[in-house]
Amino acid sequence: MESLKKQIEARKKIERAKGLLMKVKKLDEDEAYTLMRKMSMDSTLPMEVIAERILTKYS
């Protein structure tokens, strides 16, 4: 149950970060998600960490 809660919270963070990227960089949803995935792969960090960094930078 706890694992499921963490997954849901991570997904919410990713969605909020994606929304910020869409607004700030004027991207569509697919472009924002692709950018986040690329950032995650390039830095070998989980998407949740990338989302936290985006939220911190643009909030």
PDB file of N, CA, C, O and CB in Angstrom:
ATOM      1  N   MET A   1       0.827  -1.192   0.000  1.00  0.00           N
ATOM      2  CA  MET A   1       0.000   0.000   0.000  1.00  0.00           C
ATOM      3  C   MET A   1       0.878   1.266   0.000  1.00  0.00           C
ATOM      4  O   MET A   1       0.606   2.217  -0.733  1.00  0.00           O
ATOM      5  CB  MET A   1      -0.944  -0.007   1.220  1.00  0.00           C
ATOM      6  N   GLU A   2       1.921   1.263   0.822  1.00  0.00           N
ATOM      7  CA  GLU A   2       2.820   2.413   0.905  1.00  0.00           C
ATOM      8  C   GLU A   2       3.525   2.654  -0.428  1.00  0.00           C
ATOM      9  O   GLU A   2       3.710   3.797  -0.844  1.00  0.00           O
ATOM     10  CB  GLU A   2       3.855   2.203   2.020  1.00  0.00           C
ATOM     11  N   SER A   3       3.912   1.578  -1.086  1.00  0.00           N
ATOM     12  CA  SER A   3       4.579   1.681  -2.380  1.00  0.00           C
ATOM     13  C   SER A   3       3.656   2.326  -3.415  1.00  0.00           C
ATOM     14  O   SER A   3       4.093   3.147  -4.220  1.00  0.00           O
ATOM     15  CB  SER A   3       5.035   0.293  -2.862  1.00  0.00           C
ATOM     16  N   LEU A   4       2.407   1.956  -3.388  1.00  0.00           N
ATOM     17  CA  LEU A   4       1.427   2.514  -4.310  1.00  0.00           C
ATOM     18  C   LEU A   4       1.248   4.016  -4.071  1.00  0.00           C
ATOM     19  O   LEU A   4       1.138   4.792  -5.020  1.00  0.00           O
ATOM     20  CB  LEU A   4       0.083   1.785  -4.165  1.00  0.00           C
ATOM     21  N   LYS A   5       1.218   4.418  -2.802  1.00  0.00           N
ATOM     22  CA  LYS A   5       1.092   5.836  -2.472  1.00  0.00           C
ATOM     23  C   LYS A   5       2.283   6.617  -3.009  1.00  0.00           C
ATOM     24  O   LYS A   5       2.117   7.712  -3.548  1.00  0.00           O
ATOM     25  CB  LYS A   5       0.971   6.029  -0.953  1.00  0.00           C
ATOM     26  N   LYS A   6       3.478   6.063  -2.866  1.00  0.00           N
ATOM     27  CA  LYS A   6       4.688   6.730  -3.355  1.00  0.00           C
ATOM     28  C   LYS A   6       4.659   6.858  -4.873  1.00  0.00           C
ATOM     29  O   LYS A   6       5.073   7.880  -5.419  1.00  0.00           O
ATOM     30  CB  LYS A   6       5.944   5.961  -2.913  1.00  0.00           C
ATOM     31  N   GLN A   7       4.174   5.828  -5.554  1.00  0.00           N
ATOM     32  CA  GLN A   7       4.075   5.874  -7.006  1.00  0.00           C
ATOM     33  C   GLN A   7       3.099   6.959  -7.453  1.00  0.00           C
ATOM     34  O   GLN A   7       3.358   7.681  -8.416  1.00  0.00           O
ATOM     35  CB  GLN A   7       3.639   4.512  -7.553  1.00  0.00           C
ATOM     36  N   ILE A   8       1.993   7.066  -6.753  1.00  0.00           N
ATOM     37  CA  ILE A   8       0.988   8.074  -7.095  1.00  0.00           C
ATOM     38  C   ILE A   8       1.552   9.476  -6.867  1.00  0.00           C
ATOM     39  O   ILE A   8       1.359  10.363  -7.699  1.00  0.00           O
ATOM     40  CB  ILE A   8      -0.301   7.868  -6.261  1.00  0.00           C
ATOM     41  N   GLU A   9       2.239   9.678  -5.761  1.00  0.00           N
ATOM     42  CA  GLU A   9       2.843  10.984  -5.471  1.00  0.00           C
ATOM     43  C   GLU A   9       3.900  11.345  -6.515  1.00  0.00           C
ATOM     44  O   GLU A   9       3.981  12.494  -6.948  1.00  0.00           O
ATOM     45  CB  GLU A   9       3.470  10.985  -4.066  1.00  0.00           C
ATOM     46  N   ALA A  10       4.709  10.360  -6.917  1.00  0.00           N
ATOM     47  CA  ALA A  10       5.730  10.597  -7.943  1.00  0.00           C
ATOM     48  C   ALA A  10       5.064  10.988  -9.253  1.00  0.00           C
ATOM     49  O   ALA A  10       5.520  11.910  -9.930  1.00  0.00           O
ATOM     50  CB  ALA A  10       6.618   9.342  -8.143  1.00  0.00           C
ATOM     51  N   ARG A  11       3.996  10.302  -9.614  1.00  0.00           N
ATOM     52  CA  ARG A  11       3.286  10.598 -10.855  1.00  0.00           C
ATOM     53  C   ARG A  11       2.702  12.012 -10.832  1.00  0.00           C
ATOM     54  O   ARG A  11       2.739  12.722 -11.837  1.00  0.00           O
ATOM     55  CB  ARG A  11       2.172   9.569 -11.088  1.00  0.00           C
ATOM     56  N   LYS A  12       2.162  12.414  -9.677  1.00  0.00           N
ATOM     57  CA  LYS A  12       1.608  13.763  -9.542  1.00  0.00           C
ATOM     58  C   LYS A  12       2.701  14.811  -9.738  1.00  0.00           C
ATOM     59  O   LYS A  12       2.486  15.819 -10.411  1.00  0.00           O
ATOM     60  CB  LYS A  12       0.938  13.939  -8.163  1.00  0.00           C
ATOM     61  N   LYS A  13       3.876  14.572  -9.147  1.00  0.00           N
ATOM     62  CA  LYS A  13       5.004  15.500  -9.309  1.00  0.00           C
ATOM     63  C   LYS A  13       5.400  15.615 -10.767  1.00  0.00           C
ATOM     64  O   LYS A  13       5.631  16.712 -11.274  1.00  0.00           O
ATOM     65  CB  LYS A  13       6.209  15.044  -8.474  1.00  0.00           C
ATOM     66  N   ILE A  14       5.476  14.480 -11.435  1.00  0.00           N
ATOM     67  CA  ILE A  14       5.868  14.462 -12.843  1.00  0.00           C
ATOM     68  C   ILE A  14       4.848  15.232 -13.682  1.00  0.00           C
ATOM     69  O   ILE A  14       5.229  15.989 -14.575  1.00  0.00           O
ATOM     70  CB  ILE A  14       6.001  13.007 -13.354  1.00  0.00           C
ATOM     71  N   GLU A  15       3.576  15.048 -13.405  1.00  0.00           N
ATOM     72  CA  GLU A  15       2.526  15.753 -14.151  1.00  0.00           C
ATOM     73  C   GLU A  15       2.593  17.265 -13.916  1.00  0.00           C
ATOM     74  O   GLU A  15       2.426  18.049 -14.851  1.00  0.00           O
ATOM     75  CB  GLU A  15       1.139  15.220 -13.750  1.00  0.00           C
ATOM     76  N   ARG A  16       2.838  17.673 -12.661  1.00  0.00           N
ATOM     77  CA  ARG A  16       2.954  19.109 -12.376  1.00  0.00           C
ATOM     78  C   ARG A  16       4.158  19.704 -13.088  1.00  0.00           C
ATOM     79  O   ARG A  16       4.074  20.793 -13.656  1.00  0.00           O
ATOM     80  CB  ARG A  16       3.065  19.355 -10.862  1.00  0.00           C
ATOM     81  N   ALA A  17       5.280  18.990 -13.059  1.00  0.00           N
ATOM     82  CA  ALA A  17       6.497  19.471 -13.723  1.00  0.00           C
ATOM     83  C   ALA A  17       6.277  19.554 -15.233  1.00  0.00           C
ATOM     84  O   ALA A  17       6.712  20.505 -15.882  1.00  0.00           O
ATOM     85  CB  ALA A  17       7.699  18.543 -13.405  1.00  0.00           C
ATOM     86  N   LYS A  18       5.606  18.561 -15.776  1.00  0.00           N
ATOM     87  CA  LYS A  18       5.310  18.567 -17.212  1.00  0.00           C
ATOM     88  C   LYS A  18       4.448  19.773 -17.557  1.00  0.00           C
ATOM     89  O   LYS A  18       4.669  20.424 -18.579  1.00  0.00           O
ATOM     90  CB  LYS A  18       4.601  17.256 -17.637  1.00  0.00           C
ATOM     91  N   GLY A  19       3.480  20.071 -16.725  1.00  0.00           N
ATOM     92  CA  GLY A  19       2.625  21.232 -16.942  1.00  0.00           C
ATOM     93  C   GLY A  19       3.418  22.531 -16.904  1.00  0.00           C
ATOM     94  O   GLY A  19       3.178  23.433 -17.708  1.00  0.00           O
ATOM     95  N   LEU A  20       4.355  22.628 -15.980  1.00  0.00           N
ATOM     96  CA  LEU A  20       5.203  23.820 -15.911  1.00  0.00           C
ATOM     97  C   LEU A  20       6.056  23.967 -17.163  1.00  0.00           C
ATOM     98  O   LEU A  20       6.186  25.064 -17.706  1.00  0.00           O
ATOM     99  CB  LEU A  20       6.099  23.765 -14.676  1.00  0.00           C
ATOM    100  N   LEU A  21       6.636  22.865 -17.621  1.00  0.00           N
ATOM    101  CA  LEU A  21       7.435  22.919 -18.848  1.00  0.00           C
ATOM    102  C   LEU A  21       6.581  23.360 -20.032  1.00  0.00           C
ATOM    103  O   LEU A  21       7.027  24.143 -20.870  1.00  0.00           O
ATOM    104  CB  LEU A  21       8.073  21.550 -19.137  1.00  0.00           C
ATOM    105  N   MET A  22       5.358  22.857 -20.097  1.00  0.00           N
ATOM    106  CA  MET A  22       4.463  23.229 -21.182  1.00  0.00           C
ATOM    107  C   MET A  22       4.198  24.734 -21.155  1.00  0.00           C
ATOM    108  O   MET A  22       4.172  25.386 -22.198  1.00  0.00           O
ATOM    109  CB  MET A  22       3.141  22.444 -21.085  1.00  0.00           C
ATOM    110  N   LYS A  23       4.003  25.272 -19.961  1.00  0.00           N
ATOM    111  CA  LYS A  23       3.699  26.693 -19.815  1.00  0.00           C
ATOM    112  C   LYS A  23       4.932  27.558 -20.082  1.00  0.00           C
ATOM    113  O   LYS A  23       4.867  28.515 -20.855  1.00  0.00           O
ATOM    114  CB  LYS A  23       3.155  26.975 -18.414  1.00  0.00           C
ATOM    115  N   VAL A  24       6.044  27.222 -19.447  1.00  0.00           N
ATOM    116  CA  VAL A  24       7.247  28.057 -19.521  1.00  0.00           C
ATOM    117  C   VAL A  24       7.922  27.969 -20.889  1.00  0.00           C
ATOM    118  O   VAL A  24       8.325  28.985 -21.455  1.00  0.00           O
ATOM    119  CB  VAL A  24       8.234  27.649 -18.433  1.00  0.00           C
ATOM    120  N   LYS A  25       8.043  26.756 -21.413  1.00  0.00           N
ATOM    121  CA  LYS A  25       8.757  26.578 -22.676  1.00  0.00           C
ATOM    122  C   LYS A  25       7.820  26.476 -23.878  1.00  0.00           C
ATOM    123  O   LYS A  25       8.261  26.264 -25.008  1.00  0.00           O
ATOM    124  CB  LYS A  25       9.619  25.343 -22.605  1.00  0.00           C
ATOM    125  N   LYS A  26       6.527  26.630 -23.620  1.00  0.00           N
ATOM    126  CA  LYS A  26       5.513  26.582 -24.686  1.00  0.00           C
ATOM    127  C   LYS A  26       5.610  25.297 -25.513  1.00  0.00           C
ATOM    128  O   LYS A  26       5.671  25.330 -26.742  1.00  0.00           O
ATOM    129  CB  LYS A  26       5.660  27.797 -25.606  1.00  0.00           C
ATOM    130  N   LEU A  27       5.621  24.162 -24.799  1.00  0.00           N
ATOM    131  CA  LEU A  27       5.675  22.848 -25.431  1.00  0.00           C
ATOM    132  C   LEU A  27       4.304  22.196 -25.341  1.00  0.00           C
ATOM    133  O   LEU A  27       3.484  22.558 -24.497  1.00  0.00           O
ATOM    134  CB  LEU A  27       6.756  21.952 -24.769  1.00  0.00           C
ATOM    135  N   ASP A  28       4.067  21.226 -26.226  1.00  0.00           N
ATOM    136  CA  ASP A  28       2.855  20.434 -26.033  1.00  0.00           C
ATOM    137  C   ASP A  28       3.177  19.311 -25.045  1.00  0.00           C
ATOM    138  O   ASP A  28       4.324  19.155 -24.626  1.00  0.00           O
ATOM    139  CB  ASP A  28       2.322  19.857 -27.399  1.00  0.00           C
ATOM    140  N   GLU A  29       2.172  18.544 -24.683  1.00  0.00           N
ATOM    141  CA  GLU A  29       2.341  17.525 -23.639  1.00  0.00           C
ATOM    142  C   GLU A  29       3.401  16.488 -24.002  1.00  0.00           C
ATOM    143  O   GLU A  29       4.235  16.139 -23.166  1.00  0.00           O
ATOM    144  CB  GLU A  29       1.019  16.825 -23.377  1.00  0.00           C
ATOM    145  N   ASP A  30       3.376  15.995 -25.233  1.00  0.00           N
ATOM    146  CA  ASP A  30       4.352  14.987 -25.655  1.00  0.00           C
ATOM    147  C   ASP A  30       5.772  15.535 -25.644  1.00  0.00           C
ATOM    148  O   ASP A  30       6.702  14.846 -25.224  1.00  0.00           O
ATOM    149  CB  ASP A  30       4.011  14.474 -27.046  1.00  0.00           C
ATOM    150  N   GLU A  31       5.939  16.763 -26.100  1.00  0.00           N
ATOM    151  CA  GLU A  31       7.268  17.372 -26.121  1.00  0.00           C
ATOM    152  C   GLU A  31       7.813  17.552 -24.706  1.00  0.00           C
ATOM    153  O   GLU A  31       8.991  17.298 -24.455  1.00  0.00           O
ATOM    154  CB  GLU A  31       7.223  18.723 -26.844  1.00  0.00           C
ATOM    155  N   ALA A  32       6.962  17.986 -23.791  1.00  0.00           N
ATOM    156  CA  ALA A  32       7.387  18.190 -22.406  1.00  0.00           C
ATOM    157  C   ALA A  32       7.794  16.860 -21.775  1.00  0.00           C
ATOM    158  O   ALA A  32       8.813  16.780 -21.089  1.00  0.00           O
ATOM    159  CB  ALA A  32       6.259  18.853 -21.582  1.00  0.00           C
ATOM    160  N   TYR A  33       7.001  15.824 -22.006  1.00  0.00           N
ATOM    161  CA  TYR A  33       7.318  14.514 -21.438  1.00  0.00           C
ATOM    162  C   TYR A  33       8.612  13.963 -22.051  1.00  0.00           C
ATOM    163  O   TYR A  33       9.449  13.400 -21.345  1.00  0.00           O
ATOM    164  CB  TYR A  33       6.149  13.526 -21.669  1.00  0.00           C
ATOM    165  N   THR A  34       8.764  14.126 -23.352  1.00  0.00           N
ATOM    166  CA  THR A  34       9.978  13.655 -24.029  1.00  0.00           C
ATOM    167  C   THR A  34      11.207  14.381 -23.487  1.00  0.00           C
ATOM    168  O   THR A  34      12.250  13.763 -23.277  1.00  0.00           O
ATOM    169  CB  THR A  34       9.866  13.863 -25.557  1.00  0.00           C
ATOM    170  N   LEU A  35      11.091  15.679 -23.263  1.00  0.00           N
ATOM    171  CA  LEU A  35      12.198  16.445 -22.704  1.00  0.00           C
ATOM    172  C   LEU A  35      12.553  15.939 -21.311  1.00  0.00           C
ATOM    173  O   LEU A  35      13.731  15.785 -20.988  1.00  0.00           O
ATOM    174  CB  LEU A  35      11.849  17.937 -22.654  1.00  0.00           C
ATOM    175  N   MET A  36      11.554  15.683 -20.492  1.00  0.00           N
ATOM    176  CA  MET A  36      11.815  15.166 -19.147  1.00  0.00           C
ATOM    177  C   MET A  36      12.473  13.792 -19.198  1.00  0.00           C
ATOM    178  O   MET A  36      13.385  13.513 -18.420  1.00  0.00           O
ATOM    179  CB  MET A  36      10.515  15.093 -18.346  1.00  0.00           C
ATOM    180  N   ARG A  37      12.021  12.939 -20.101  1.00  0.00           N
ATOM    181  CA  ARG A  37      12.634  11.610 -20.238  1.00  0.00           C
ATOM    182  C   ARG A  37      14.084  11.723 -20.675  1.00  0.00           C
ATOM    183  O   ARG A  37      14.947  11.007 -20.168  1.00  0.00           O
ATOM    184  CB  ARG A  37      11.851  10.755 -21.242  1.00  0.00           C
ATOM    185  N   LYS A  38      14.354  12.621 -21.613  1.00  0.00           N
ATOM    186  CA  LYS A  38      15.729  12.813 -22.087  1.00  0.00           C
ATOM    187  C   LYS A  38      16.614  13.324 -20.951  1.00  0.00           C
ATOM    188  O   LYS A  38      17.737  12.854 -20.774  1.00  0.00           O
ATOM    189  CB  LYS A  38      15.763  13.801 -23.279  1.00  0.00           C
ATOM    190  N   MET A  39      16.104  14.283 -20.187  1.00  0.00           N
ATOM    191  CA  MET A  39      16.856  14.800 -19.048  1.00  0.00           C
ATOM    192  C   MET A  39      17.145  13.684 -18.047  1.00  0.00           C
ATOM    193  O   MET A  39      18.242  13.605 -17.494  1.00  0.00           O
ATOM    194  CB  MET A  39      16.084  15.943 -18.366  1.00  0.00           C
ATOM    195  N   SER A  40      16.168  12.835 -17.822  1.00  0.00           N
ATOM    196  CA  SER A  40      16.315  11.718 -16.896  1.00  0.00           C
ATOM    197  C   SER A  40      17.376  10.734 -17.383  1.00  0.00           C
ATOM    198  O   SER A  40      18.231  10.301 -16.610  1.00  0.00           O
ATOM    199  CB  SER A  40      14.976  11.003 -16.714  1.00  0.00           C
ATOM    200  N   MET A  41      17.316  10.385 -18.661  1.00  0.00           N
ATOM    201  CA  MET A  41      18.281   9.431 -19.216  1.00  0.00           C
ATOM    202  C   MET A  41      19.684  10.020 -19.261  1.00  0.00           C
ATOM    203  O   MET A  41      20.655   9.340 -18.928  1.00  0.00           O
ATOM    204  CB  MET A  41      17.854   9.000 -20.617  1.00  0.00           C
ATOM    205  N   ASP A  42      19.796  11.281 -19.672  1.00  0.00           N
ATOM    206  CA  ASP A  42      21.102  11.917 -19.780  1.00  0.00           C
ATOM    207  C   ASP A  42      21.797  12.041 -18.428  1.00  0.00           C
ATOM    208  O   ASP A  42      23.018  11.909 -18.335  1.00  0.00           O
ATOM    209  CB  ASP A  42      20.959  13.285 -20.409  1.00  0.00           C
ATOM    210  N   SER A  43      21.020  12.292 -17.391  1.00  0.00           N
ATOM    211  CA  SER A  43      21.604  12.486 -16.062  1.00  0.00           C
ATOM    212  C   SER A  43      21.568  11.232 -15.201  1.00  0.00           C
ATOM    213  O   SER A  43      22.056  11.234 -14.070  1.00  0.00           O
ATOM    214  CB  SER A  43      20.886  13.596 -15.349  1.00  0.00           C
ATOM    215  N   THR A  44      20.990  10.159 -15.735  1.00  0.00           N
ATOM    216  CA  THR A  44      20.796   8.891 -15.012  1.00  0.00           C
ATOM    217  C   THR A  44      20.101   9.095 -13.658  1.00  0.00           C
ATOM    218  O   THR A  44      20.435   8.456 -12.660  1.00  0.00           O
ATOM    219  CB  THR A  44      22.149   8.200 -14.796  1.00  0.00           C
ATOM    220  N   LEU A  45      19.137   9.995 -13.665  1.00  0.00           N
ATOM    221  CA  LEU A  45      18.329  10.235 -12.477  1.00  0.00           C
ATOM    222  C   LEU A  45      16.893   9.829 -12.771  1.00  0.00           C
ATOM    223  O   LEU A  45      16.444   9.912 -13.914  1.00  0.00           O
ATOM    224  CB  LEU A  45      18.407  11.724 -12.034  1.00  0.00           C
ATOM    225  N   PRO A  46      16.170   9.390 -11.740  1.00  0.00           N
ATOM    226  CA  PRO A  46      14.764   9.034 -11.948  1.00  0.00           C
ATOM    227  C   PRO A  46      13.931  10.246 -12.369  1.00  0.00           C
ATOM    228  O   PRO A  46      14.279  11.386 -12.062  1.00  0.00           O
ATOM    229  CB  PRO A  46      14.182   8.420 -10.672  1.00  0.00           C
ATOM    230  N   MET A  47      12.852   9.992 -13.061  1.00  0.00           N
ATOM    231  CA  MET A  47      11.950  11.058 -13.514  1.00  0.00           C
ATOM    232  C   MET A  47      11.452  11.894 -12.333  1.00  0.00           C
ATOM    233  O   MET A  47      11.275  13.105 -12.466  1.00  0.00           O
ATOM    234  CB  MET A  47      10.752  10.460 -14.281  1.00  0.00           C
ATOM    235  N   GLU A  48      11.229  11.268 -11.195  1.00  0.00           N
ATOM    236  CA  GLU A  48      10.741  11.996 -10.025  1.00  0.00           C
ATOM    237  C   GLU A  48      11.747  13.072  -9.592  1.00  0.00           C
ATOM    238  O   GLU A  48      11.352  14.179  -9.224  1.00  0.00           O
ATOM    239  CB  GLU A  48      10.470  11.018  -8.862  1.00  0.00           C
ATOM    240  N   VAL A  49      13.019  12.752  -9.636  1.00  0.00           N
ATOM    241  CA  VAL A  49      14.057  13.719  -9.256  1.00  0.00           C
ATOM    242  C   VAL A  49      14.096  14.869 -10.258  1.00  0.00           C
ATOM    243  O   VAL A  49      14.225  16.033  -9.879  1.00  0.00           O
ATOM    244  CB  VAL A  49      15.444  13.033  -9.172  1.00  0.00           C
ATOM    245  N   ILE A  50      13.984  14.527 -11.538  1.00  0.00           N
ATOM    246  CA  ILE A  50      13.946  15.563 -12.580  1.00  0.00           C
ATOM    247  C   ILE A  50      12.742  16.460 -12.354  1.00  0.00           C
ATOM    248  O   ILE A  50      12.851  17.682 -12.450  1.00  0.00           O
ATOM    249  CB  ILE A  50      13.893  14.930 -14.001  1.00  0.00           C
ATOM    250  N   ALA A  51      11.603  15.869 -12.055  1.00  0.00           N
ATOM    251  CA  ALA A  51      10.381  16.640 -11.809  1.00  0.00           C
ATOM    252  C   ALA A  51      10.574  17.587 -10.624  1.00  0.00           C
ATOM    253  O   ALA A  51      10.161  18.745 -10.685  1.00  0.00           O
ATOM    254  CB  ALA A  51       9.186  15.694 -11.549  1.00  0.00           C
ATOM    255  N   GLU A  52      11.194  17.106  -9.554  1.00  0.00           N
ATOM    256  CA  GLU A  52      11.435  17.956  -8.383  1.00  0.00           C
ATOM    257  C   GLU A  52      12.319  19.139  -8.754  1.00  0.00           C
ATOM    258  O   GLU A  52      12.082  20.258  -8.299  1.00  0.00           O
ATOM    259  CB  GLU A  52      12.085  17.143  -7.246  1.00  0.00           C
ATOM    260  N   ARG A  53      13.326  18.901  -9.570  1.00  0.00           N
ATOM    261  CA  ARG A  53      14.236  19.987  -9.988  1.00  0.00           C
ATOM    262  C   ARG A  53      13.505  21.005 -10.856  1.00  0.00           C
ATOM    263  O   ARG A  53      13.714  22.210 -10.717  1.00  0.00           O
ATOM    264  CB  ARG A  53      15.450  19.416 -10.759  1.00  0.00           C
ATOM    265  N   ILE A  54      12.653  20.523 -11.745  1.00  0.00           N
ATOM    266  CA  ILE A  54      11.874  21.435 -12.585  1.00  0.00           C
ATOM    267  C   ILE A  54      10.932  22.263 -11.730  1.00  0.00           C
ATOM    268  O   ILE A  54      10.824  23.476 -11.915  1.00  0.00           O
ATOM    269  CB  ILE A  54      11.081  20.658 -13.649  1.00  0.00           C
ATOM    270  N   LEU A  55      10.257  21.622 -10.803  1.00  0.00           N
ATOM    271  CA  LEU A  55       9.325  22.332  -9.930  1.00  0.00           C
ATOM    272  C   LEU A  55      10.054  23.387  -9.097  1.00  0.00           C
ATOM    273  O   LEU A  55       9.538  24.484  -8.888  1.00  0.00           O
ATOM    274  CB  LEU A  55       8.592  21.342  -9.010  1.00  0.00           C
ATOM    275  N   THR A  56      11.236  23.055  -8.632  1.00  0.00           N
ATOM    276  CA  THR A  56      12.022  24.008  -7.840  1.00  0.00           C
ATOM    277  C   THR A  56      12.471  25.186  -8.699  1.00  0.00           C
ATOM    278  O   THR A  56      12.405  26.340  -8.273  1.00  0.00           O
ATOM    279  CB  THR A  56      13.246  23.311  -7.216  1.00  0.00           C
ATOM    280  N   LYS A  57      12.925  24.885  -9.904  1.00  0.00           N
ATOM    281  CA  LYS A  57      13.449  25.931 -10.777  1.00  0.00           C
ATOM    282  C   LYS A  57      12.371  26.899 -11.258  1.00  0.00           C
ATOM    283  O   LYS A  57      12.608  28.106 -11.301  1.00  0.00           O
ATOM    284  CB  LYS A  57      14.130  25.307 -11.967  1.00  0.00           C
ATOM    285  N   TYR A  58      11.206  26.400 -11.614  1.00  0.00           N
ATOM    286  CA  TYR A  58      10.186  27.237 -12.245  1.00  0.00           C
ATOM    287  C   TYR A  58       9.039  27.644 -11.334  1.00  0.00           C
ATOM    288  O   TYR A  58       8.128  28.353 -11.763  1.00  0.00           O
ATOM    289  CB  TYR A  58       9.633  26.528 -13.414  1.00  0.00           C
ATOM    290  N   SER A  59       9.072  27.206 -10.085  1.00  0.00           N
ATOM    291  CA  SER A  59       7.963  27.571  -9.178  1.00  0.00           C
ATOM    292  C   SER A  59       8.276  28.819  -8.385  1.00  0.00           C
ATOM    293  O   SER A  59       7.456  29.261  -7.580  1.00  0.00           O
ATOM    294  CB  SER A  59       7.655  26.425  -8.217  1.00  0.00           C
TER     295      SER A  59
END
